[in-house]
Amino acid sequence: SIGGQMRVLINWKNAALLGIIIVLLPVAYVVLFTGPDLNQEELLELRLSELRDRLHFAETLNKERESDIHTLRAQLHVIMGAEGGAPSNTSVNGSVIPRGLSQLGPEVRQLLMNLSSSSSDIQPPSIFHYLPHLIGKSEGLSPHHRLSKGRVGVSIAIGIPHIKRDGVVYIMETLQSLIESLDEVEKSDCVIIVCIAEPEHDDYVKKTSSEVEKMFPDAVRSGLLEVISPPKIFYPSFKNLKETFGDPIDRVKWRTKQNLDYSFLMLYAKSKATYYVQVSVIFKVKLPIMYSLKMMSSLSQAILQL
């Protein structure tokens, strides 16, 4: 009948409309809610940069081990009397050997003498060439005070040297500005090291370190933030310094100590990260520092490969 045909036609149209809705609904969802991710290329570049940084860090560690070998050889030379003038020798069973090895067994003596000789005529200088007072004093190369979770293997170490000053202290403001500029991913891939270079004021070091830990407990607990202080023995005597640039001797001593402060901080940070950047205690972060530094490192690598 005509009525039955109309009902079939209406049902067919409803079914067709429902089918169209079912087909178009997923398409509409994709168009409306899952637009193209414009940051994928930037994220890929950042990940590639991080992989290059990791590789560079591994190469750096390998070079450090080679440097350690040279340092051990230099110390062996000192033990054997091969530095600082003519060696002091003695005779053992008719053989002339350095006096420093006379109490050792023959196999040990031969091993040390072989290690102390190098196949290379030129060896890079070690820290003991510049700070010979540290020879045999391992405590001079470790922080006297250290607040640290031992974070290593990150991309960037940010060093902040700090000394006791009269008046307003900006270290807390600097740390807050720096930490707030980092997102969670960046916080996991860097370490901030505050170096309180006051070996003569242990109370001030402990007080400042405690204040930092109290104000930034999460950063300290996660390993993002560290506080160190050089030991007094790290610094040589300043009695024989030469006056330079027309400065009075007090100014010369101040500059010398500052250079040693920076050296200790850099040496400490060396094994923690691929890159190192040092900032002032009045530093204010206005840009995404980690992203900027990684992009700069990527650009530098690209220029070197040209």
Phi, psi and omega in degrees: 000166181295320179299317180295320179297321180295319180295321178296318181296317180295317179298321180294318179295320178297319180294319179296318179296318179297321178297317179298318180298316180298321181288317186280336184300311178298322179297316179298321180297316180298315182295318187278326191242347184235045182308166184297140179274108184282351184262001183298319181295318178296319179296321179296316178299320180294319179295319177297321177298318179296321178295320177296321179296319179297317179296317178297323179295319178297319177296323178296318178298321178297318178294325178296321178296321176297320178296323178298322179296316178298322179295317178298320178296320179297319179292325176297322177300320179294315180299321183276359178080021182272358178236158177075033178115189182293139181293148177267109187254162175218170182249127177232115180054040177084355179256138178270121181226160176302140184299328182296343181253004188294336182271000183263161178291161184298321181292319178294318179301314182295321179297314181294322179292324177292319180293325184286342177270143184241146177286348181258136179283338182238126179241139178294147180291150176253176180298335182287341174291327184262333178232068185296342179293349180271354181298126181078007181236078184298333180294342179286347182251015176235144180301139175290323176231134180215124172248102191204148172257004174078030181292133177219171174075022179265174182282316188227133170254129180251112182264136179231100176286143183215136176230164181288129180227153174280143178096211186286137177252127186257005187298320181292319179296320179297313180297317180297316179297319182291313182295320180293339181280350184261138172273180187294322179294316180294324179297331181276352185239024175209170176220135179253124185241116174265123180251107179272098187272069179227072183293341180268355184231073183297324180297320179294320179300310181295321181295313181294319178298319179295322179294321178296315180296323181289323183279330183232061184296321182293319180295320178291316183296325182279346183095357179295322187243132178231155175229129178227166175214130180292149176284156181299325184291344179296330184271130177282178176290139179260016186289329187253027179289145178266140177286131182227158178058021179073012181277148173294162186298326178297321178292321178298318178296320181297316179295319180297314179296320180299317178299320179291323175302311181296321181297316181297317180297315180294319179297321179294320183282345188304316185272002185264332189212166177283319182240153180230135175225138181246135183235161180273160179287355174252019181288133177237126183275125178240349181234161175293094192296317183296314180298318180297316181294321180291322177294323177295319180294321178296319179295319179298317178297320180295321179294319180295333181275352180289000000 
